[in-house]
Amino acid sequence: MCYLKMSEFFNYLPNPNNQFTPFSLNHLIPLILIAVGVYLIYYYRNKIANNSSEKTIRYSIAIIAILLEVAFQTWQVHHGVWDFADSLPLHMCRLTNYLGILAMLTKSYKIFEVAYFWSLGGVVSIIFPDIFHGPDRFRYYHFMAYHILFFYMYMYMLFVLNFKLTFRSFKKSYLILLTLVLLVIIPINNIFDVNYMFLLYPEETPFSVFEGRGYLLYLVGCFSLTTVIMVLWYLPIHFYNRRSNRL
C-alpha cells in the first residue's frame, strides 16, 4: 500500500479528482511563503551578510535549487517524456534559475544585473501557474518549491549581497533579452516546434489574449506585455534606490 501511494505521488499525469485550482489554498500558501521569506531576507539582511556562515547559507540555497532541477529532469526521464529540444535552459524560469544559481555560487554581479529583470517570468508563473497537478503529486511540490526558491535567490542577492541595480542595468537586460528572443528563441521554436517562453503559442498564460490574431501580431503582443511587466518589475528597484540614497 505504501509503494502504491508513492507510485501515485510520482505519477506524470495529474489526479483528475484533485487538480490544481488557481488562487485556492494550495496556491495561496506558496504565495504567502514567498512574501514571508522575502520579508525575512530583507529584515535580517545585515545579520546574514555579516555572519560567518553567509557563504554556507548562499551555497545551500543554490544547491537546493540544483537538486530541484535534477529531480525534475529525473522525473521526466523516468516517465519517458524528456526531450532534448524542449529541455534546453531557454524557458524564462529555467534560464533565470540557472543564471541565479550561477550568480549565487560565484557572487557575479554581471550575471545578476541582467538576469534579475528576466525573473519576471517567475512572477508570472507563480501567479498564473502552468500546472494541473494537485498536492497529491510530486510535480505540484516541485513547481512551488522551484519558484519559491527562485524568489529567495534573487532577493538574497539584492538585499544580502547588496547588489545594486540601475536603469542602465534594466536597459542592458532588456536589450540582451530582445536579442536572445529574436536570434535564438523564435528560430528554435519554429524549427523544432517547441514553445520556449510561450512565443509559439500561449498555453495557459496571459499571452492567450493575443491568440488568434496571426503569428506576427501575437509576437508583437507578447513583446509589448513583456516590456510593460519588465518596467513594472523595475519600478520597485527605482524607488528602493531613491529610498536608500536618502538614508
N, C-alpha and C positions, 0 to 999 in steps of 0.2 A: 504493500500500500504506500509506503514511504517513497519507493522508487517511482511508482506511478505518479505521485504528486510532483516529484522533481521533474519527471518527464514532461508533464503538462506545463510546469513552470517555464521550462526552456523551449516550449513549442514555438515554431515560427509564426504560425497563424494565431491571431487573437481569439480569445474566447467570445463567441457571438453573444453570450449572455452576460458578459462583463467587459464591454468595450470602454475605451477612454471617452469621457464626456468633458468637453471644454468648459472651464470655469466651475466644475464640480469641486468637491472637497479634495479629490485626488489631483486636481490641477492647482487649487489654491495653496495647498500645503507646500509644494515646491517653490511657489512664488514667495510665500512667507519666509521660507528658509533662505532664499536669495536675499531678501530685504534685510533679514536679521543678520545674516552672515556679513553682508556688505557693511552694515552699520557697525558691527563689532570690529571688522578690519579697520574701518575709519577711526573708531573710538580708541582702539588700542594701537594705532599705527606707530606711535613713537616708542611705546614699550617693546613692540615686536622688533622695530628697526634697531633698537639699542640692546636687544637681548643677544646673548652669546649663541643662542640656538636659532637665530634668524635663518641662517643658511639651511639648517636641517628642516625647518618649517617650510621654507620655499621649495626645497628639493622634494619634500614629502608630497606637497600639493601637486607638483609636476609629475612625480612617479605615479600617483593615484590616477592622474589624467591619462598617462600612458597605459596603465593596466586596464582602464575602462575601454580604451581604443582596442587593445589586444583582445579583450573579452568579446567585444562586438564583432571583430573580424573572425575570431574563432567560432562564434555562434553562427555567422553566415556560412563559413566553410562547412561546419557540421551539418547544416541543412541543405548544402549544395546550391546555395544561391549567390555565393561570392563570385563576382565578376571583375576582372582586371580593369576594363574600361570604365566601370562605374565605381571603382574603389580608389581612384586617384584622389589625392587631397585637394580637390577643386570645388567641392561643395563649400559654401561660405563658412558654415560652422566647423567643418573638419579642417579647412585651411587655417582658420584663425585659432583653432585649438592646437594644431601642430606648431604654429608660429608662437602661440602663447607658451607652450611647453618649452620651446627652444629659448625664448626670451627669459623665462623663469630660471632655466638652468644656467644661462650664460650672462644674465643681467644685461642683455643687449637693449639699449635704448633705441637704436636704429630700427630694430625689428618691432619693438613695442609701438613706436610713434606711427608706424604705418598700419600695423595690424589692429590697433585699438579701435580705429574707426570702422574697420570691417567687422568688428564684433557686434555690430548692429544686427547681423544675421542671427546671432544667438538670442538677441532681444526679441526679434520677430518670431523665431522658432519656439521660444518658451511661452510666448503669449498666444501664438497660433500653432500648437504642436501638430506636426505632421505624422501622428501615430494613431493607431486604433487599439493598441494593446492596453488592457486594464491592469490593475495592481496585482493580478494573479499571474502575470507574465514577466519574464526577465527583461524583455525589451522596454517595458514601462520604466523599470528602475534604472536601467542603463541610460535611457534618454534623459530622465530627470536628473540623475546624478551627473551626467556628462555636462549638462547645461548649467547646473548649479555650480560645479567646479569651474566651468568656463568663466562665469562672473567673478568668482573668487580670485582666479589668477590675474585677471586684468585689473580688478580693484586693488589687489595686493601690490601690483607694480605701480599703480597710480598713487596709492596712499602710503604704503610702507617703504617702497623703494624711492618714492617721491619723484617719479619720472614726470617731467613737465611736458605738457602738450600745448602747442601754439596753433594759430591759424595757418602758419606755414606747414606744420605737420599735417593738418587737415587737407590742404591743397595737395601735398605730396601723396598722401594716402589715396585721395580721390583719383588723381591722375594715374597712379600705378594700377588701381583697380580698373579704371576705364580701359587702359592698355591691355591688361590681362583679359578682360572680358572680350574686347574686340579681336585680339590676335590669337587668343588661346581657347577661351570657353566656348564662344559661339561656333568656331570651326569644329571643335571636338564634338560638341553636341550634335551638330548636323551630320558629321561624317560617321560617327559611331552610334547615333541615335540614343544618346544618353541625355540627362537633364540636369547638368551642373548648374547650380544657382537658380534653378527653375526658369531658365531662359529659353527653353524649347516649348514647354507648356507648364501651366501654373500648379497643377495638382491641388492640394488643399492649402493654398497660400493666398495672401491678399492680392497677388498678381492676377488672380482669376477675374478681377474686374476689367482687365484689358483683353480678355479672351474673346475670340470671335470677330476681331476687327482686322485680321490679317497679321502676318508674322512681323512685318516691319513696324506697324503701329503697336503691336504687342511689346516689341523690344523698346520702342520709344517710351511707352507707358512704364515699363519696368525700370528703365534708366531714370525717368522722372521721379517715380516714387522712391527709388533708392537714394536719389540726390536729396529729396526732402527729408527722408529719415536720417541720412548722414548729417545734414545740417542740424536737425533737432538733437542728434546724438552729440554734436559739437557744442551746442549752447550751454549745457551744464559745465563743460570744461571752461568755456569763456567766463561764466560767472564765478566759478571756483577760482580761476586765476585772478580775477579782479578782487575777490574777497581776500585771497592770500596776499596780494600786493598791498592791501590796506592794513594788514596785521603787522 
